[in-house]
């Protein structure tokens, strides 16, 4: 009887652990995707502002790289 209770508790802890690890992994993936999207948007905005000031697009790209 005691071993069955211990095995059930271990199984519950493993399940909770996998759920927590899954949630943390999902949060990390979402943050990475958000960061990439934000960087691309920032690059586009900076490029647009530079070209709006009258500079050539190749010059603006060289400044941003």
MOPAC internal coordinates of N, CA, C and O (Angstrom, degrees):
PM7 1SCF
backbone

  N    0.0000 0     0.00 0     0.00 0    0    0    0
  C    1.4525 1     0.00 0     0.00 0    1    0    0
  C    1.5317 1   110.73 1     0.00 0    2    1    0
  O    1.2310 1   120.14 1   138.71 1    3    2    1
  N    1.3441 1   117.34 1   -41.29 1    3    2    1
  C    1.4567 1   120.33 1  -178.90 1    5    3    2
  C    1.5270 1   111.03 1   -65.72 1    6    5    3
  O    1.2310 1   120.05 1   138.59 1    7    6    5
  N    1.3155 1   117.51 1   -41.41 1    7    6    5
  C    1.4673 1   119.81 1  -178.31 1    9    7    6
  C    1.5189 1   111.36 1   -65.56 1   10    9    7
  O    1.2310 1   119.86 1   146.41 1   11   10    9
  N    1.3158 1   117.88 1   -33.59 1   11   10    9
  C    1.4668 1   120.07 1   178.32 1   13   11   10
  C    1.5272 1   110.29 1   -66.60 1   14   13   11
  O    1.2310 1   120.38 1   139.74 1   15   14   13
  N    1.3198 1   116.88 1   -40.26 1   15   14   13
  C    1.4627 1   120.20 1   178.63 1   17   15   14
  C    1.5251 1   111.03 1   -65.40 1   18   17   15
  O    1.2310 1   120.65 1   139.55 1   19   18   17
  N    1.3307 1   116.36 1   -40.45 1   19   18   17
  C    1.4624 1   120.36 1   179.35 1   21   19   18
  C    1.5268 1   110.01 1   -65.04 1   22   21   19
  O    1.2310 1   120.17 1   137.64 1   23   22   21
  N    1.3260 1   117.27 1   -42.36 1   23   22   21
  C    1.4568 1   120.41 1   179.92 1   25   23   22
  C    1.5257 1   111.07 1   -64.99 1   26   25   23
  O    1.2310 1   120.12 1   141.19 1   27   26   25
  N    1.3149 1   117.37 1   -38.81 1   27   26   25
  C    1.4644 1   120.06 1   178.37 1   29   27   26
  C    1.5262 1   110.67 1   -66.41 1   30   29   27
  O    1.2310 1   120.49 1   139.67 1   31   30   29
  N    1.3358 1   116.66 1   -40.33 1   31   30   29
  C    1.4616 1   119.96 1   178.02 1   33   31   30
  C    1.5252 1   110.46 1   -64.65 1   34   33   31
  O    1.2310 1   120.37 1   137.10 1   35   34   33
  N    1.3385 1   116.89 1   -42.90 1   35   34   33
  C    1.4610 1   120.17 1   177.96 1   37   35   34
  C    1.5188 1   111.00 1   -60.95 1   38   37   35
  O    1.2310 1   120.55 1   137.68 1   39   38   37
  N    1.3223 1   116.54 1   -42.32 1   39   38   37
  C    1.4528 1   120.67 1   179.70 1   41   39   38
  C    1.5283 1   111.01 1   -62.84 1   42   41   39
  O    1.2310 1   120.51 1   138.75 1   43   42   41
  N    1.3165 1   116.64 1   -41.25 1   43   42   41
  C    1.4656 1   120.56 1   178.53 1   45   43   42
  C    1.5277 1   110.16 1   -64.44 1   46   45   43
  O    1.2310 1   120.03 1   136.97 1   47   46   45
  N    1.3385 1   117.55 1   -43.03 1   47   46   45
  C    1.4638 1   120.25 1   178.81 1   49   47   46
  C    1.5292 1   111.33 1   -63.95 1   50   49   47
  O    1.2310 1   120.34 1   139.79 1   51   50   49
  N    1.3433 1   116.96 1   -40.21 1   51   50   49
  C    1.4576 1   119.83 1   177.35 1   53   51   50
  C    1.5252 1   111.16 1   -63.33 1   54   53   51
  O    1.2310 1   120.46 1   137.80 1   55   54   53
  N    1.3172 1   116.72 1   -42.20 1   55   54   53
  C    1.4647 1   120.40 1   179.64 1   57   55   54
  C    1.5264 1   110.69 1   -63.96 1   58   57   55
  O    1.2310 1   120.64 1   135.20 1   59   58   57
  N    1.3212 1   116.39 1   -44.80 1   59   58   57
  C    1.4647 1   120.22 1   178.68 1   61   59   58
  C    1.5300 1   109.93 1   -63.15 1   62   61   59
  O    1.2310 1   120.37 1   138.60 1   63   62   61
  N    1.3179 1   116.90 1   -41.40 1   63   62   61
  C    1.4643 1   121.04 1   178.40 1   65   63   62
  C    1.5163 1   112.15 1   -61.21 1   66   65   63
  O    1.2310 1   120.40 1   134.53 1   67   66   65
  N    1.3354 1   116.85 1   -45.47 1   67   66   65
  C    1.4609 1   119.98 1   179.06 1   69   67   66
  C    1.5229 1   111.57 1   -65.22 1   70   69   67
  O    1.2310 1   120.09 1   142.85 1   71   70   69
  N    1.3146 1   117.43 1   -37.15 1   71   70   69
  C    1.4647 1   120.55 1   177.96 1   73   71   70
  C    1.5263 1   110.31 1   -65.41 1   74   73   71
  O    1.2310 1   120.36 1   135.39 1   75   74   73
  N    1.3298 1   116.92 1   -44.61 1   75   74   73
  C    1.4698 1   120.72 1   179.54 1   77   75   74
  C    1.5243 1   110.35 1   -64.07 1   78   77   75
  O    1.2310 1   120.06 1   135.63 1   79   78   77
  N    1.3254 1   117.48 1   -44.37 1   79   78   77
  C    1.4635 1   120.80 1   178.59 1   81   79   78
  C    1.5239 1   110.41 1   -62.38 1   82   81   79
  O    1.2310 1   120.22 1   139.77 1   83   82   81
  N    1.3199 1   117.19 1   -40.23 1   83   82   81
  C    1.4613 1   120.95 1   177.61 1   85   83   82
  C    1.5152 1   112.33 1   -62.49 1   86   85   83
  O    1.2310 1   120.49 1   137.24 1   87   86   85
  N    1.3209 1   116.67 1   -42.76 1   87   86   85
  C    1.4654 1   120.59 1   179.33 1   89   87   86
  C    1.5272 1   110.65 1   -65.46 1   90   89   87
  O    1.2310 1   120.28 1   136.29 1   91   90   89
  N    1.3258 1   117.07 1   -43.71 1   91   90   89
  C    1.4713 1   120.67 1   178.89 1   93   91   90
  C    1.5288 1   110.24 1   -62.76 1   94   93   91
  O    1.2310 1   120.22 1   136.64 1   95   94   93
  N    1.3268 1   117.18 1   -43.36 1   95   94   93
  C    1.4628 1   121.46 1   178.44 1   97   95   94
  C    1.5236 1   110.67 1   -60.94 1   98   97   95
  O    1.2310 1   120.21 1   136.91 1   99   98   97
  N    1.3216 1   117.20 1   -43.09 1   99   98   97
  C    1.4613 1   121.76 1   178.73 1  101   99   98
  C    1.5270 1   111.10 1   -62.58 1  102  101   99
  O    1.2310 1   120.31 1   137.75 1  103  102  101
  N    1.3235 1   117.02 1   -42.25 1  103  102  101
  C    1.4670 1   120.92 1   178.61 1  105  103  102
  C    1.5290 1   110.46 1   -62.68 1  106  105  103
  O    1.2310 1   120.22 1   137.17 1  107  106  105
  N    1.3221 1   117.19 1   -42.83 1  107  106  105
  C    1.4638 1   120.76 1   179.71 1  109  107  106
  C    1.5274 1   110.57 1   -63.01 1  110  109  107
  O    1.2310 1   120.25 1   135.98 1  111  110  109
  N    1.3288 1   117.12 1   -44.02 1  111  110  109
  C    1.4650 1   120.67 1   179.70 1  113  111  110
  C    1.5268 1   110.55 1   -62.63 1  114  113  111
  O    1.2310 1   120.25 1   135.74 1  115  114  113
  N    1.3257 1   117.12 1   -44.26 1  115  114  113
  C    1.4684 1   120.72 1   179.56 1  117  115  114
  C    1.5277 1   110.62 1   -62.88 1  118  117  115
  O    1.2310 1   119.78 1   138.95 1  119  118  117
  N    1.3273 1   118.02 1   -41.05 1  119  118  117
  C    1.4669 1   120.75 1   178.77 1  121  119  118
  C    1.5278 1   111.89 1   -65.20 1  122  121  119
  O    1.2310 1   120.34 1   141.16 1  123  122  121
  N    1.3266 1   116.96 1   -38.84 1  123  122  121
  C    1.4673 1   120.18 1   178.07 1  125  123  122
  C    1.5238 1   110.26 1   -64.80 1  126  125  123
  O    1.2310 1   120.43 1   134.82 1  127  126  125
  N    1.3250 1   116.78 1   -45.18 1  127  126  125
  C    1.4672 1   120.35 1   179.31 1  129  127  126
  C    1.5244 1   110.51 1   -63.03 1  130  129  127
  O    1.2310 1   120.33 1   136.58 1  131  130  129
  N    1.3323 1   116.98 1   -43.42 1  131  130  129
  C    1.4642 1   120.78 1   178.96 1  133  131  130
  C    1.5317 1   110.84 1   -61.34 1  134  133  131
  O    1.2310 1   120.24 1   138.57 1  135  134  133
  N    1.3274 1   117.14 1   -41.43 1  135  134  133
  C    1.4662 1   120.87 1  -179.76 1  137  135  134
  C    1.5232 1   111.19 1   -63.99 1  138  137  135
  O    1.2310 1   120.60 1   137.74 1  139  138  137
  N    1.3263 1   116.46 1   -42.26 1  139  138  137
  C    1.4650 1   120.13 1   179.50 1  141  139  138
  C    1.5236 1   110.27 1   -63.66 1  142  141  139
  O    1.2310 1   120.39 1   134.70 1  143  142  141
  N    1.3247 1   116.85 1   -45.30 1  143  142  141
  C    1.4672 1   120.61 1   179.69 1  145  143  142
  C    1.5269 1   110.31 1   -62.67 1  146  145  143
  O    1.2310 1   120.39 1   138.35 1  147  146  145
  N    1.3226 1   116.86 1   -41.65 1  147  146  145
  C    1.4692 1   120.77 1  -179.63 1  149  147  146
  C    1.5267 1   111.35 1   -65.10 1  150  149  147
  O    1.2310 1   120.24 1   140.15 1  151  150  149
  N    1.3319 1   117.15 1   -39.85 1  151  150  149
  C    1.4593 1   120.15 1   178.75 1  153  151  150
  C    1.5221 1   111.52 1   -65.06 1  154  153  151
  O    1.2310 1   120.41 1   139.19 1  155  154  153
  N    1.3289 1   116.82 1   -40.81 1  155  154  153
  C    1.4637 1   120.47 1   179.06 1  157  155  154
  C    1.5260 1   109.97 1   -64.56 1  158  157  155
  O    1.2310 1   120.53 1   136.79 1  159  158  157
  N    1.3286 1   116.60 1   -43.21 1  159  158  157
  C    1.4640 1   119.95 1   178.45 1  161  159  158
  C    1.5262 1   111.09 1   -62.89 1  162  161  159
  O    1.2310 1   120.01 1   138.53 1  163  162  161
  N    1.3130 1   117.58 1   -41.47 1  163  162  161
  C    1.4650 1   121.19 1   179.56 1  165  163  162
  C    1.5265 1   110.72 1   -63.35 1  166  165  163
  O    1.2310 1   120.70 1   139.80 1  167  166  165
  N    1.3202 1   116.26 1   -40.20 1  167  166  165
  C    1.4635 1   121.01 1   178.70 1  169  167  166
  C    1.5249 1   110.17 1   -62.78 1  170  169  167
  O    1.2310 1   120.51 1   135.29 1  171  170  169
  N    1.3260 1   116.63 1   -44.71 1  171  170  169
  C    1.4638 1   120.67 1  -179.48 1  173  171  170
  C    1.5303 1   111.19 1   -64.07 1  174  173  171
  O    1.2310 1   120.48 1   138.09 1  175  174  173
  N    1.3244 1   116.68 1   -41.91 1  175  174  173
  C    1.4683 1   120.73 1   179.77 1  177  175  174
  C    1.5265 1   110.22 1   -64.32 1  178  177  175
  O    1.2310 1   120.24 1   135.56 1  179  178  177
  N    1.3286 1   117.15 1   -44.44 1  179  178  177
  C    1.4658 1   120.56 1   179.94 1  181  179  178
  C    1.5250 1   110.75 1   -64.47 1  182  181  179
  O    1.2310 1   120.33 1   140.02 1  183  182  181
  N    1.3254 1   116.97 1   -39.98 1  183  182  181
  C    1.4629 1   120.89 1   178.69 1  185  183  182
  C    1.5291 1   110.67 1   -64.90 1  186  185  183
  O    1.2310 1   120.65 1   138.63 1  187  186  185
  N    1.3149 1   116.36 1   -41.37 1  187  186  185
  C    1.4643 1   120.62 1   179.10 1  189  187  186
  C    1.5303 1   111.26 1   -65.61 1  190  189  187
  O    1.2310 1   120.22 1   137.71 1  191  190  189
  N    1.3215 1   117.18 1   -42.29 1  191  190  189
  C    1.4666 1   120.34 1   179.04 1  193  191  190
  C    1.5244 1   111.28 1   -64.03 1  194  193  191
  O    1.2310 1   120.98 1   141.42 1  195  194  193
  N    1.3147 1   115.73 1   -38.58 1  195  194  193
  C    1.4638 1   119.84 1  -179.99 1  197  195  194
  C    1.5300 1   110.54 1   -66.63 1  198  197  195
  O    1.2310 1   120.11 1   135.21 1  199  198  197
  N    1.3186 1   117.39 1   -44.79 1  199  198  197
  C    1.4688 1   119.98 1  -179.95 1  201  199  198
  C    1.5254 1   111.30 1   -69.55 1  202  201  199
  O    1.2310 1   120.08 1   149.95 1  203  202  201
  N    1.3277 1   117.45 1   -30.05 1  203  202  201
  C    1.4652 1   120.06 1   177.61 1  205  203  202
  C    1.5284 1   112.04 1   -67.81 1  206  205  203
  O    1.2310 1   120.52 1   156.29 1  207  206  205
  N    1.3191 1   116.61 1   -23.71 1  207  206  205
  C    1.4680 1   120.20 1   178.16 1  209  207  206
  C    1.5288 1   111.84 1   -79.91 1  210  209  207
  O    1.2310 1   120.79 1   176.86 1  211  210  209
  N    1.3332 1   116.10 1    -3.14 1  211  210  209
  C    1.4601 1   119.85 1   175.42 1  213  211  210
  C    1.5118 1   114.87 1   101.59 1  214  213  211
  O    1.2310 1   119.83 1  -177.35 1  215  214  213
  N    1.3091 1   117.92 1     2.65 1  215  214  213
  C    1.4609 1   120.14 1   178.97 1  217  215  214
  C    1.5228 1   110.01 1   -80.72 1  218  217  215
  O    1.2310 1   121.31 1   -24.90 1  219  218  217
  N    1.3345 1   115.09 1   155.10 1  219  218  217
  C    1.4617 1   121.04 1   177.57 1  221  219  218
  C    1.5274 1   109.52 1   -69.41 1  222  221  219
  O    1.2310 1   120.89 1   -33.25 1  223  222  221
  N    1.3374 1   115.91 1   146.75 1  223  222  221
  C    1.4713 1   119.56 1  -175.66 1  225  223  222
  C    1.5289 1   111.68 1   -64.98 1  226  225  223
  O    1.2310 1   120.01 1   145.72 1  227  226  225
  N    1.3313 1   117.59 1   -34.28 1  227  226  225
  C    1.4708 1   119.12 1   179.04 1  229  227  226
  C    1.5313 1   110.66 1   -67.54 1  230  229  227
  O    1.2310 1   120.59 1   143.93 1  231  230  229
  N    1.3366 1   116.48 1   -36.07 1  231  230  229
  C    1.4655 1   120.62 1   176.66 1  233  231  230
  C    1.5300 1   110.16 1   -65.30 1  234  233  231
  O    1.2310 1   120.67 1   136.99 1  235  234  233
  N    1.3363 1   116.32 1   -43.01 1  235  234  233
  C    1.4673 1   120.54 1   179.55 1  237  235  234
  C    1.5259 1   111.06 1   -63.40 1  238  237  235
  O    1.2310 1   120.64 1   138.16 1  239  238  237
  N    1.3299 1   116.39 1   -41.84 1  239  238  237
  C    1.4695 1   119.61 1   179.16 1  241  239  238
  C    1.5192 1   110.85 1   -64.35 1  242  241  239
  O    1.2310 1   120.59 1   141.98 1  243  242  241
  N    1.3329 1   116.47 1   -38.02 1  243  242  241
  C    1.4682 1   118.73 1   179.72 1  245  243  242
  C    1.5269 1   110.90 1   -67.81 1  246  245  243
  O    1.2310 1   120.38 1   146.99 1  247  246  245
  N    1.3302 1   116.88 1   -33.01 1  247  246  245
  C    1.4617 1   119.44 1   176.66 1  249  247  246
  C    1.5236 1   111.52 1   -68.18 1  250  249  247
  O    1.2310 1   120.65 1   142.00 1  251  250  249
  N    1.3248 1   116.37 1   -38.00 1  251  250  249
  C    1.4641 1   120.06 1  -176.82 1  253  251  250
  C    1.5215 1   112.51 1   -77.58 1  254  253  251
  O    1.2310 1   120.47 1   158.65 1  255  254  253
  N    1.3221 1   116.71 1   -21.35 1  255  254  253
  C    1.4686 1   118.89 1   178.56 1  257  255  254
  C    1.4797 1   108.21 1   -92.20 1  258  257  255
  O    1.2310 1   120.10 1   180.00 1  259  258  257

